[in-house]
Amino acid sequence: MARNLDLTALRSFVAVADAGGVTRASGFLNLTQSAVSMQIKRLEDMLGVDVLDRSGRQVALTAAGEQLLGYARRMLALNDEVMGRLTRDPHEGEVVLGVPHDIVYPVIPQVLQHFARTFPRMKVSLISSFTRVLKAQFGRGECDIILTTEDTVDPGGVTLAELPLVWVGAPGGVAWKGRPLKLAYEHNCIFRQGVQAALDKAGVPWQMAVESDSTRTIEASVSADLAVHTVLAGSEPPYVERISHGGALPDLKRMKVNLYVADPAHSPAVLEMAAMIQRAYQARGVVRAVG
């Protein structure tokens, strides 16, 4: 009697091989680690051989697994080709996009609107958080695409723009004139240490007057003239304005807006969304380097 390989288990196997481990593969597949492990075990039981070498700290392919990988890729490619040719819309599933709070606007809503028109059956989950948090989630395979704001760019990332940090305060406010200078920042904000170092270098005394995990709390405190804050130029939130300090505050460095895309991407739609983000930044005339 002919036996049939489980394509779902094969897809999990290829994901583990490409991602280098079950943890990252589970993130790409939107499955739990235990579910992926169970599928690999089912595949091994069906074939009667081990396809993964679990003896080391990192998962590796056995000789049988290396042989299976080529077959699995061809079978999945043929499956996906059939589905693409014989169904009206082959693009189904979910794309998880992570973006820091302060650069959601104005680019991301435009991208999401365009993506929804192009891929109406794809679900998009938007995670708005801090760069450090998003990079950790991306490393665990929980996001398909992330944007970050950083001093540098890690291997595999693309720098979309370099923008200066600017001082913001309440409209017509005077908090920026006080000494020590009162600052308001989220606990995980990646800008705060660099800003503090710039103030120290300029000899401007400062104190952390407002700290919170909530961006809204920081914005409300700044708009009430209780403290000042820094944002990337062009991303000033409502109810605050750029401070014309005339040199009373130090100029701040430029920061990179970086793009990271899961490799391998689980769907062509992921790559297309990344391309849409790049084109949107290019349209704004702030792209530094793409590709």
Secondary structure, DSSP 8 states (H G I E B T S, - for coil): ------HHHHHHHHHHHHHTSHHHHHHHHT--HHHHHHHHHHHHHHHTS--EE-SSSS-EE-HHHHHHHHHHHHHHHHHHHHHHHHSS----EEEEEEEEGGGSTTHHHHHHHHHHHH-TTEEEEEEEE-HHHHHHHHHTT--SEEEEEESS--TT-EEEEEEEEEEEESTT--GGGSSSEEEEEETT-TTHHHHHHHHHHHT--EEEEEEES-HHHHHHHHHTTS-BEEEETT---TT-EE---TTSS----EEEEEEEE-SS-SSHHHHHHHHHHHHHHHHTT------
